[in-house]
C-alpha cells in the first residue's frame, strides 16, 4: 500500500512540477513584457515632457481659467499628460504580457482576465472621476453656502459629496458586474429615499414659511423701498 | 476674451475724421441723448473748446449714429460709434475687458490724439465736468497718466481700500488711490507702449486693464486729480464672490505676471495730486457689522480645511482667536490681514486649490476685515478714516518682505 501511496505522491508532484514548468515561460514572458514596456513608457514620458516644456503648454493653458487647473489644481497639464502616456504604455505592456502568458499556458484564466480587464479599467476611471467631482462639488457648495450665510453649509456640502460618492460607487459596482440587481435596487431605494426625505422636510418643515411668503406676496400693494446699502465694496 | 475689432463703418468714420487732439473713449453702453448732452457740456470748458475732440462710444447702429451726428454739436466735436464685442458670460457687466481698451487705444493712436480719456461705468465723469480736470495736466505735459482721486465716503469702495490700492502701492511703489479707476487719461505718446502691454496681458489671460500698474511698470509720470465724480455701479445680481473673483483674481494674476519687476521695488513714492479737494459724501455713523461678523465666524467654522491649505498655522491660530463671539471687541490687526492677502496671492500663483474656490474662500476673511475697519472708524471723520487706510497701506509695505520670502521659497517651513 505504501508503495502505491508513494507512487501516487510522486506522480502528483511530477504533474505539479510539469505544470509549473509549462507556466514558467508564460510568467517570464509576462514580467519581461511589463518591464520592457515600463522602460519604453518611461522614455516616451520623458520625451513628451521635454516636448511639452519646449512648447510651454503649462503657460499657454494657464491663461485664464482652464478646466484642468480648476478641477485638479495641484497637477500641471504637463504632469497629467506625461502620466497618462506613461500609464497607457504600462497598461499595454500588461496586456501584451497577459496575452503571452495565455498563449504559453493555454489557460482559460488569462482569457477571462483579459475579457474582464476593460471593466476594471473603466471602474477605476469612474472611481477617480467620481472622487474628483465629489471633492470639487462639495468644496464649491461649501464655499458658496458660507458666502450666502447658510448655517447648514457643511451639512449641504457633505450631502452633495456623499450623494456623488454613492452614485459613483453604484456605477463602479455596476461596471464590475458585481451584485447587479441588488446594487441597482439598493441605489434606487437609497436615492429615492433621500429625495423623498428632502421633499418631506421642505414640504412639512417649511409649510408655514411658504404660506407666509405667498400671503405676503398676495397682499403686497406697492413695492417696498430697498434700504440703501451701508457698505459699498466696489 | 472679447476683443474689440473695429468695424468697416468705424474705420470709415476714422478716415473721415482724420486727425484729433483728444479721444474720449466711452467704454460702457450709454443712452445716445445723454451722451450727447454730457459730451457737449464737457467740451465747452475753455481748456477743451479749441480742441478737435472725438467721442468714441459703443452700442449704436449706423442710423442712430448718423442721427446723433446730424444734431448740431460744438465745433470740433465728433461722435464715432463702435460695436462692443459680445460680453463674456459671467463677467460683471460694468467692468470693461482689456480687449476693449486695446481697440480704443489703437483708435486714438491712428487718429494721432494727444490724449486719450477713458470714461468707464457710466457718464458720471462727463456729467460732473471732471473730464477737463483730468485731460488738462496730460495736454499740458505735466503728467503722462492722470488718475482720478474720487471723493468717497469711508464705507465706499472698500475692496479698493482693503486690497486693491494698498497691494498695488506696496508692490509697484506708487501711491495711487484708485488703481482700477474706470476713468483715466493717457498721453498720446504712451499709447503704442500701453497698447503693446495690453496685448501681452491679454495673451496671458489678463481680463482687466490696470492703468496705474502699467504706468508704474513703464515709469510714467503719473498724477492724481481730485474729482467730484460719483459712480454707482449697479449691484444687481452681482455677489461679493464674483466681484472678488474678477477684480482680486485679476490683480493676483497681474502680481504673478509682473513678479520679476515688483520684487525689485522697495517702499513707495507719492504721486502728485492736482485739483481742489472735494468733500466726500457723509457716511452713516452707526453701521451694522453683525451680518459680516456672522459670515466671518461661519467661514471659520466651515472653511478651515480650505484656509489651512493656504494659510500658515500661526495665521489660523490668530483667526481662531478672532472668531470668538465678541462682536464689540472684534479687531483684525493690519499685519494679520496683510499676511492673509499675501498668502492668498501666493496660493493663486501656485494653484494650491482651484482659483475660483480660493477667491470664494477669501470672501469671509474680507468681510471680517470690513467689519473690523467699520467698527474702528464708525465714529471717525473722513480725515481719520483716510489716516486709518494710510496705516493699512504702510502695513502692506512693511509686510512685503514676507511676500517676497514666501514667493521665492514657497516650500520653506512657515510656522
Boltz contact constraints between the chains, C-beta under 6 A:
constraints:
  - contact:
      token1: [A, 63]
      token2: [B, 204]
      max_distance: 6.0
  - contact:
      token1: [A, 63]
      token2: [B, 205]
      max_distance: 6.0
  - contact:
      token1: [A, 64]
      token2: [B, 205]
      max_distance: 6.0
  - contact:
      token1: [A, 69]
      token2: [B, 351]
      max_distance: 6.0
  - contact:
      token1: [A, 70]
      token2: [B, 354]
      max_distance: 6.0
  - contact:
      token1: [A, 73]
      token2: [B, 351]
      max_distance: 6.0
  - contact:
      token1: [A, 73]
      token2: [B, 353]
      max_distance: 6.0
  - contact:
      token1: [A, 73]
      token2: [B, 354]
      max_distance: 6.0
  - contact:
      token1: [A, 139]
      token2: [B, 357]
      max_distance: 6.0
  - contact:
      token1: [A, 143]
      token2: [B, 357]
      max_distance: 6.0
  - contact:
      token1: [A, 143]
      token2: [B, 360]
      max_distance: 6.0
  - contact:
      token1: [A, 143]
      token2: [B, 361]
      max_distance: 6.0
  - contact:
      token1: [A, 146]
      token2: [B, 298]
      max_distance: 6.0
  - contact:
      token1: [A, 146]
      token2: [B, 299]
      max_distance: 6.0
  - contact:
      token1: [A, 146]
      token2: [B, 302]
      max_distance: 6.0
  - contact:
      token1: [A, 146]
      token2: [B, 303]
      max_distance: 6.0
  - contact:
      token1: [A, 147]
      token2: [B, 241]
      max_distance: 6.0
  - contact:
      token1: [A, 147]
      token2: [B, 363]
      max_distance: 6.0
  - contact:
      token1: [A, 149]
      token2: [B, 295]
      max_distance: 6.0
  - contact:
      token1: [A, 153]
      token2: [B, 302]
      max_distance: 6.0
  - contact:
      token1: [A, 154]
      token2: [B, 302]
      max_distance: 6.0
  - contact:
      token1: [A, 230]
      token2: [B, 284]
      max_distance: 6.0
  - contact:
      token1: [A, 230]
      token2: [B, 287]
      max_distance: 6.0
  - contact:
      token1: [A, 231]
      token2: [B, 155]
      max_distance: 6.0
  - contact:
      token1: [A, 231]
      token2: [B, 158]
      max_distance: 6.0
  - contact:
      token1: [A, 232]
      token2: [B, 156]
      max_distance: 6.0
  - contact:
      token1: [A, 233]
      token2: [B, 158]
      max_distance: 6.0
  - contact:
      token1: [A, 233]
      token2: [B, 159]
      max_distance: 6.0
  - contact:
      token1: [A, 234]
      token2: [B, 159]
      max_distance: 6.0
  - contact:
      token1: [A, 234]
      token2: [B, 233]
      max_distance: 6.0
  - contact:
      token1: [A, 234]
      token2: [B, 243]
      max_distance: 6.0
